[in-house]
């Protein structure tokens, strides 16, 4: 049995237990060769992205439906179907035989026979002949099955955007995103060093400190240049903050620490808070790796931050993350309808706490990686209605593409339009007097 297929199943098991896919992947491939790591990633993340489509393909072939099967068996069938329908380079016999062996090991010989019978009927011809819901006649059904997104989320998006745009978003979320580095030192020098070492690296338009690299070269690249793994959408928040060199910045919800680290690298004294010790450990690792003495870390509940009089506060708030579903495909299946209400409540409490901790005339930057208006402009509008002594302030010109800046001066990046993680941010300035 190929180790990559077994490892991919372990990743999917961990995700079912609530482990984030990225962490599950790193734990499950630590001892694998590079080729097996790449195949494990392709299989596990491919199944997470296309789960809705794969389930629609498989359901008619299982008497009584997929719901009657053990979760392991369902994931094994998904892994097999993904290889048979989506991967040209995997021989059909290898996909079927390894899936059968996985099923036998997981649930016994009888389930192995079922797996064999189902997967032998899955091929491109079957997939092409299967009638998915019509794009025009049933757009919700189409985007939730062929597009592989939760039905409730598709319904939300279609309620506020045209079908073409939602389809583009769904298609973007089902692609494998590029790996980007945010460079601590001069990007031109980093680019020269990486290319000199034979690593393919390319600058990113509209993101001056970002470089796109091949994912297989990530470990080697991080050993050559001072950088962090960060999507250009997230990096744009720092440009949007438009801070003068130096000064003090408080990052209220700092983990995993990318923004705090880059602010420190730009010469700011940064105090990074987070409530969870394991998440703070990741920030400390980044500080040590990059040698950032200006980055200070403390554990605190940011709904009650232990400070006052802050000149600049960054509140990168916990959110639904619907702008990052290409990078975190497990997120779409983890989200539930009720999460939005609970998260908007938390965001409101964090904003209130941040406002109290800010100095007169200070700057509060509120940011999310969500596409949902309740978490973004709705949250900011409600805050400004409660706090007439604050105003929405556009950044100084020249730091960001005008295509990223909304009519009210907020940062708004959409995956389907800009080719990077969805990001929202607002500069909220306290008015003196």
Order of alpha helices (4+ residues) and beta strands (2+ residues): alpha-alpha-alpha-alpha-alpha-alpha-alpha-alpha-alpha-alpha-alpha-beta-alpha-beta-beta-alpha-beta-alpha-beta-alpha-beta-alpha-beta-beta-alpha-alpha-beta-alpha-beta-beta-alpha-beta
